[in-house]
Amino acid sequence: MIQGTTILLVDDETRFREACKRLLKARGFEVMDADNGRAALDILSENPIDLILLDLKMPVMGGEECLKATRSSHPDVPVVVITGHGTLDAAVECMKKGAYDFITKPFEFDQLLLTIERAIERRNLEQEKRRYQEETVRNLIDLNTEKKRLETIISCMANGLMVTNRNLEVILHNPALLRLLEVQGDFTDPFPVLQIIRDETLIETLKIIQRGEVPEKEVFSQEIRVGNKILRAISAPTLGPDRNVFWAVVGTVTVLEDVTAFKRLDQMKSDFLNMVAHELRSPLVSIRQLNSVLLEGLVGSLQEKQQDYVKRTVNKIDALLALINDLLDVARLEAGRLVRQQVAVDIGKMIEDMVAFMEPRAREQNIALTCSLKNLKPILADPRNVEEVLNNLLSNAINYSPDGGSVTVRAQGVDEFVEIKVSDTGVGIPAEEIPKIFEKFYRVKHPKTRHITGTGLGLALVKGIVEAYHGSIGVESTPGKGTVFTVLLPAMKTEGSGGI
């Protein structure tokens, strides 16, 4: 039985109303009653009613007139007509006018309860249906509003936007896309992407994404040329439902950005940096040579104090030359010109030579410098680049171990890579500074290493060189206990295995 339901009982027979009220209240219903249609309408206008039990033959206002008024003012309230003998045709006519059902007098109370339950259930279902319909309409309006807003945003974007489907057809694009690609004409979605994209590398990227050969969250960034413009294309997969898996790649989305001006500025910066570095390097080299002549006594002997000042001058010049060399290397790295030649490099021999070169300096600082080599293969690289990587990592390990300790180089073959670990027992690096150490000009600050001079470019160069050879570099450090740098470089493949 449905509890808390309010029923309006309308009948001019007092004994019938009282009997029904007792029985209905005993079953948990709230019951209000009226002896004619006019009184029923007054109650209905002031109280929430869930169902009406309506007699047809009543004084003042009969059931048919009351039903008509009720259907007009409260169409969602079900009406069950209660009719006596001889008025069956009138009850059927009321059903045609909107009554839910009719019961003839006399009737069984269980029959009345069943009719009430069905009427209330139907009312609830209709209310739920209306609620869902209203919610669906609201959702459609919201969706259409959001769609219009999105279309406006996409159309006003300065960057080009292109969305493709599984068949590499463009299903969404904006005016900026055609403008950046220098394509004329009107295109109606969908159309083949080959009609507007001419760059084969971008097409291949879209196909790779389409085939699902990359992680769903991976983003591809590449540069393409269109006329005199350089465009950066950022592509990613779009996901949708699939019969076999919950989400699958159903297309791609690509954003095109004109980076021509940035490239020109970057080139101007590199050219300016190269010019300044070269202009500074030549006079500094000359000044150093002149100071070296003084130190060697070729123009007469120097007093002890004079000799000390000249040595300090030479050291400062060497620091400036190191800075200039680093700046030139950074400029070459950013321009993609740092890797000049690639030959087979015996990485084990190079590590041994570098350790032997650094050993006197380590000994002066009471540092034990050792190396361990195992199962090494040659790598294909420019020897000067590899030497710079080892020199920077070893120099940092020694510099940041001011209280002695040990520095160890371990190199071994790991699958198709050569793994190089440079570890020290120095001051370490705080966790919050580790993400910054590969930034240009950034240096870790520590009270014990304030005296160490440097440009903050060494690790930036190391990272750039390693990544230029499709390798990787990582770092683990504990303040007060030491640091471990790990470099992975691709090893040369043996003959017959698709080697380099």
C-alpha positions, 0 to 999 in steps of 0.5 A, spaced: 500 500 500 502 506 498 503 510 504 502 518 505 497 519 499 492 524 499 485 522 497 479 527 495 472 523 496 467 526 493 460 523 494 453 526 497 451 520 501 454 521 508 454 514 510 458 512 504 463 517 505 464 516 513 465 508 511 470 509 506 474 514 510 475 509 515 477 504 511 482 508 507 485 511 513 486 504 516 490 503 510 494 509 511 491 514 506 490 521 508 482 522 506 479 529 505 471 529 503 466 533 500 459 532 498 458 536 491 463 538 486 463 545 487 466 543 495 471 539 491 473 544 487 474 549 493 478 543 497 482 542 490 484 549 489 487 549 496 490 542 498 495 538 494 491 532 492 493 525 489 487 522 487 479 523 487 474 518 488 468 522 484 461 520 484 457 522 478 450 524 481 450 530 486 447 536 488 450 543 486 455 540 481 455 533 479 460 529 477 461 530 470 461 538 470 466 537 476 471 532 472 471 537 466 473 543 471 478 538 474 481 536 468 482 543 466 485 545 472 489 539 475 490 534 469 495 530 473 490 528 478 487 521 476 480 521 477 476 514 479 469 515 478 464 512 482 457 510 479 451 507 481 446 502 477 443 505 471 449 510 470 454 506 466 454 509 460 455 516 463 461 513 467 464 510 460 463 517 457 467 520 463 472 515 461 473 518 454 473 525 458 479 523 462 477 519 468 482 514 469 477 508 471 470 507 474 467 503 479 460 501 480 456 501 486 456 496 490 463 494 490 468 490 494 473 494 498 479 490 495 477 492 488 477 499 490 484 499 493 487 495 487 484 501 483 487 506 487 494 503 487 494 502 479 491 510 479 497 512 483 502 508 480 500 511 473 500 518 476 507 517 479 509 514 472 506 519 468 510 524 473 516 521 472 515 521 465 514 528 464 520 529 469 525 525 464 522 529 458 523 536 461 530 534 463 531 531 456 529 538 453 533 542 458 539 537 456 538 538 449 537 546 450 544 546 454 547 541 449 545 546 443 547 552 447 554 549 449 555 547 442 553 554 439 558 557 444 564 552 442 562 553 435 563 561 436 570 559 440 573 555 435 571 560 429 574 565 433 581 562 435 587 564 432 590 557 431 588 552 426 583 546 429 582 540 425 578 534 427 579 527 423 575 521 424 577 514 423 577 514 415 582 521 416 576 525 414 576 532 416 569 532 420 571 539 424 575 545 422 575 553 423 577 558 418 584 559 421 586 552 419 585 554 412 588 561 412 594 558 416 595 552 410 594 557 405 588 553 402 583 557 398 576 555 397 570 552 401 570 545 404 564 542 407 565 537 413 567 531 412 572 531 407 579 527 406 585 531 410 589 530 404 585 536 400 588 541 405 594 537 408 601 536 404 606 535 409 607 527 409 610 527 416 604 530 419 600 525 415 604 519 417 603 522 425 595 522 424 596 515 421 600 512 427 595 516 432 589 513 428 592 506 428 592 506 436 600 505 436 601 510 441 598 511 448 592 515 449 594 521 453 600 522 448 601 528 444 605 529 438 608 536 437 612 537 430 614 543 425 611 543 418 613 548 413 607 552 409 610 557 404 614 561 408 611 560 414 613 555 420 607 552 423 607 547 430 602 542 429 600 539 436 596 532 435 593 527 439 588 522 439 580 523 440 577 517 444 570 514 443 566 508 445 567 501 442 564 495 442 570 491 444 573 496 449 570 501 453 574 507 449 578 506 443 581 511 438 576 514 433 580 520 430 585 525 431 585 532 433 590 537 431 592 544 433 596 549 428 600 555 431 604 560 427 611 560 430 614 563 424 616 570 428 618 566 434 623 562 430 626 568 427 627 571 434 630 565 436 635 565 430 636 573 431 638 571 439 642 565 436 646 570 431 647 575 436 649 570 442 654 567 437 657 574 434 658 577 442 661 570 444 666 570 438 667 578 439 669 577 446 673 570 445 678 573 440 681 579 445 680 574 451 685 569 448 690 574 446 690 577 453 691 570 456 697 569 451 700 575 454 699 574 461 702 567 460 708 570 457 708 574 463 708 568 467 713 564 463 718 570 465 719 571 457 719 579 458 723 579 465 722 576 472 716 577 476 715 578 484 711 573 488 706 578 489 706 580 481 706 573 479 700 571 484 696 577 481 697 575 474 695 568 475 689 570 478 688 574 472 689 568 468 684 564 472 678 569 471 680 569 463 679 562 463 672 562 467 670 567 462 672 563 456 669 557 459 662 561 459 663 563 452 664 556 450 658 554 454 654 559 451 656 557 444 655 550 445 648 552 448 647 556 441 649 550 437 645 545 441 639 549 440 640 550 432 641 543 432 649 544 430 652 541 436 653 534 433 658 535 428 660 528 426 658 521 429 663 515 429 664 509 433 666 511 440 669 506 445 665 509 451 669 504 456 676 507 454 673 514 454 671 513 461 678 511 463 681 517 460 677 522 463 677 518 470 685 519 469 685 526 467 680 528 473 684 523 478 689 529 480 684 534 482 680 529 486 686 527 490 687 534 491 680 534 495 681 528 498 676 524 494 677 517 492 675 517 484 674 510 481 670 507 475 667 500 474 666 498 467 662 491 465 659 489 458 660 495 454 658 496 447 661 502 442 656 508 441 655 512 435 656 519 437 661 525 436 667 524 441 667 531 443 660 531 445 661 524 450 667 527 453 663 534 455 658 529 458 663 526 462 667 532 464 661 536 466 658 530 470 665 528 474 666 536 475 660 537 478 661 530 483 668 533 485 666 540 486 660 538 490 664 533 495 667 539 499 669 534 505 672 528 501 669 522 500 668 518 494 666 519 486 664 513 482 663 512 475 659 505 473 658 503 466 655 497 463 650 494 458 643 494 459 639 491 453 640 496 447 643 501 451 649 503 455 648 505 462 653 510 465 652 512 473 656 517 476 655 517 484 658 521 489 658 522 497 657 530 497 652 535 499 646 532 495 640 536 492 634 538 495 628 534 492 624 541 490 631 543 486 631 537 482 626 539 477 630 545 476 637 543 475 637 542 468 635 549 467 640 554 463 644 558 468 641 554 474 645 552 480 644 549 487 645 553 493 649 550 499 653 554 504 659 549 503 659 550 495 659 558 495 666 558 493 665 554 486 665 558 480 660 556 474 655 558 469 649 553 470 650 551 463 653 544 464 647 540 466 643 543 461 648 542 455 649 535 458 641 534 458 641 537 451 647 532 448 644 526 451 637 527 448 640 529 441 642 522 441 635 519 443 638 518 450 635 520 457 638 522 463 635 522 471 638 524 477 637 521 485 639 525 491 639 525 498 641 531 502 647 530 506 649 523 503 650 524 495 647 524 488 647 519 482 646 521 475 644 516 470 645 516 463 642 512 458 645 512 451 643 507 445 649 502 444 651 500 436 647 494 434 651 489 432 652 487 424 646 483 421 641 486 426 639 492 423 645 496 425 646 503 425 
